Amino acid sequence: MGEGRAAWSASAGDLQEDAWAGASKHADQHGQPASTFWNKGRWDEAEELEVQVMETSKRVLGPEHPDTLTSMNNLSFTWKAMGKQAEALKL
């Protein structure tokens, strides 16, 4: 592989890592308010934010990324607390 191509390949890898880090930070920022709502029993607000985080994580990071799986886990706990056990188990 030529030097230019190797440099481009390395840059593309760096960009992908930066995108993942940015999405992870985004998920964390939204996860904190959702956690606050959850701790106060404000299930509807927590659910709304957790769905947004999960959908964004799936799209940006992929369905099997650890942060995506964490967001799915968080949403399932909220659904369980809301009495939506069937939805929680499906997720």
Sequence and secondary structure as in RCSB ss.txt:
>XXXX:A:sequence
MGEGRAAWSASAGDLQEDAWAGASKHADQHGQPASTFWNKGRWDEAEELEVQVMETSKRVLGPEHPDTLTSMNNL
SFTWKAMGKQAEALKL
>XXXX:A:secstr
  HHHHHHHHHHHHHHHHHHHHHHHHHHHHHHHHHHHHHTT HHHHHHHHHHHHHHHHHHH TTSHHHHHHHHHH
HHHHHHTT HHHHHH 
